[in-house]
Amino acid sequence: MEEIVRLKQTMLDATHELISGCRFCVQIASDSDDRTPVHCVKYSGCAIPVQTNVATCLSCQEYKKSLPAKPVR
């Protein structure tokens, strides 16, 4: 059971790292058992964020626009 909790927290930390530069995600809950940990203003249409799950957050792919470009070899 402890391993599952650790895995959930690792996944949440990885998601946080990925979307940290997203201009729509304003907060990520630190509770790994939260089903909707991401607070996002993209889906609300206003300045008040709605809570979304990680899959919805990552599927919009806005976070990719803020990642540094990979060098071309």
Secondary structure by P-SEA (a helix, b strand, c coil): caaaaaaaaaaaaaaaaaaccccccccccccccccccccccccccccbbbbbcaaaaaaaccccccccccccc
